[in-house]
Amino acid sequence: MNKVHVKTGDTVVVLNGKNRGKQGKVMQVAPAEGKVIVEGVNVVTKHVKPRKMGEAGGLVKAESALYADKVQLVCPKCNQPTRVGHEGTGKDKKRVCKKCGAQFE
């Protein structure tokens, strides 16, 4: 089982590539592949074929997956990209900002 440092709903910033500096909310996490899908980042155009009678085909814009190590969590308090620390043990384990110490939801 692979672990990813972000969860669905987290706000992240892209560290490198053509989308560098863009912020967005994590829509989906795939820990087995080590990838995440971020809202409004890495948008690609797909050619879609109509499946049913009367359904329209054409070009559709959709977000594509990024490697999770290419994104960094944004602290809700200091609004800066930061590494994640952990406080507590067991069920009481919480994620915290390494810069200001604020807890993530």
C-alpha positions as CSV (number, residue, x, y, z in Angstrom):
1,M,0.0,0.0,0.0
2,N,1.4,3.4,-1.0
3,K,0.8,6.6,0.9
4,V,0.2,10.0,-0.5
5,H,0.7,13.2,1.5
6,V,-2.5,14.9,0.3
7,K,-6.2,14.0,0.7
8,T,-9.3,14.8,-1.3
9,G,-10.4,18.3,-0.7
10,D,-7.0,19.7,0.2
11,T,-5.8,22.9,-1.5
12,V,-2.4,22.4,-3.3
13,V,0.0,24.3,-5.4
14,V,1.9,22.8,-8.4
15,L,5.7,22.9,-8.0
16,N,6.9,22.4,-11.6
17,G,5.9,21.9,-15.2
18,K,3.7,24.0,-17.4
19,N,1.2,24.5,-14.6
20,R,3.8,25.7,-12.1
21,G,2.3,28.0,-9.4
22,K,-1.3,27.2,-10.1
23,Q,-3.5,26.4,-7.0
24,G,-6.5,24.1,-6.9
25,K,-8.5,21.7,-4.8
26,V,-7.7,18.0,-5.0
27,M,-10.6,16.2,-6.6
28,Q,-9.3,12.6,-6.6
29,V,-6.3,10.7,-5.2
30,A,-4.9,7.4,-6.6
31,P,-2.4,6.1,-4.0
32,A,-1.6,3.0,-6.0
33,E,-0.3,5.1,-8.9
34,G,0.9,8.0,-6.7
35,K,-1.2,10.5,-8.7
36,V,-3.7,13.2,-7.9
37,I,-6.3,15.1,-10.0
38,V,-6.4,18.8,-9.2
39,E,-9.3,21.1,-10.1
40,G,-8.4,23.5,-13.0
41,V,-4.8,22.2,-13.4
42,N,-3.4,20.1,-16.2
43,V,-6.5,20.5,-18.4
44,V,-6.5,18.3,-21.5
45,T,-8.8,18.1,-24.5
46,K,-10.4,14.7,-25.1
47,H,-12.2,13.6,-28.3
48,V,-15.5,12.0,-27.1
49,K,-17.6,9.8,-29.4
50,P,-21.4,9.9,-28.9
51,R,-22.5,6.7,-27.1
52,K,-26.3,7.0,-27.4
53,M,-28.6,8.1,-30.2
54,G,-29.0,11.9,-30.0
55,E,-26.0,12.3,-27.6
56,A,-23.5,14.9,-28.7
57,G,-19.9,14.0,-29.3
58,G,-16.9,16.3,-29.8
59,L,-14.1,17.9,-27.8
60,V,-14.4,17.9,-24.0
61,K,-11.9,19.6,-21.6
62,A,-11.0,17.5,-18.5
63,E,-8.4,17.5,-15.8
64,S,-5.6,14.9,-16.1
65,A,-3.7,13.3,-13.3
66,L,-0.4,14.7,-11.9
67,Y,2.2,12.9,-9.8
68,A,1.5,13.6,-6.1
69,D,5.2,14.5,-5.5
70,K,4.8,17.5,-7.9
71,V,2.2,19.2,-5.7
72,Q,2.6,20.7,-2.2
73,L,-0.1,21.4,0.4
74,V,-1.1,25.0,1.0
75,C,-1.6,26.0,4.7
76,P,-5.1,27.4,5.4
77,K,-3.8,29.8,8.0
78,C,-0.6,31.3,6.5
79,N,-1.6,30.6,2.9
80,Q,1.9,29.3,2.0
81,P,3.0,26.1,0.4
82,T,4.3,23.9,3.2
83,R,5.5,20.5,4.2
84,V,3.2,18.4,6.5
85,G,4.1,17.4,10.0
86,H,2.2,15.1,12.3
87,E,1.2,15.5,16.0
88,G,-0.3,12.9,18.3
89,T,-0.5,9.1,18.0
90,G,-3.0,6.6,16.8
91,K,-6.5,7.9,16.2
92,D,-5.5,11.4,17.5
93,K,-2.9,11.9,14.8
94,K,-3.3,15.3,13.2
95,R,-1.6,16.9,10.2
96,V,0.1,20.3,11.0
97,C,1.8,23.0,9.0
98,K,5.6,23.0,9.4
99,K,5.8,26.8,9.0
100,C,3.1,28.1,11.4
101,G,1.9,25.0,13.3
102,A,-1.7,25.3,12.2
103,Q,-3.7,22.1,11.9
104,F,-5.2,20.9,8.6
105,E,-8.9,19.6,8.6
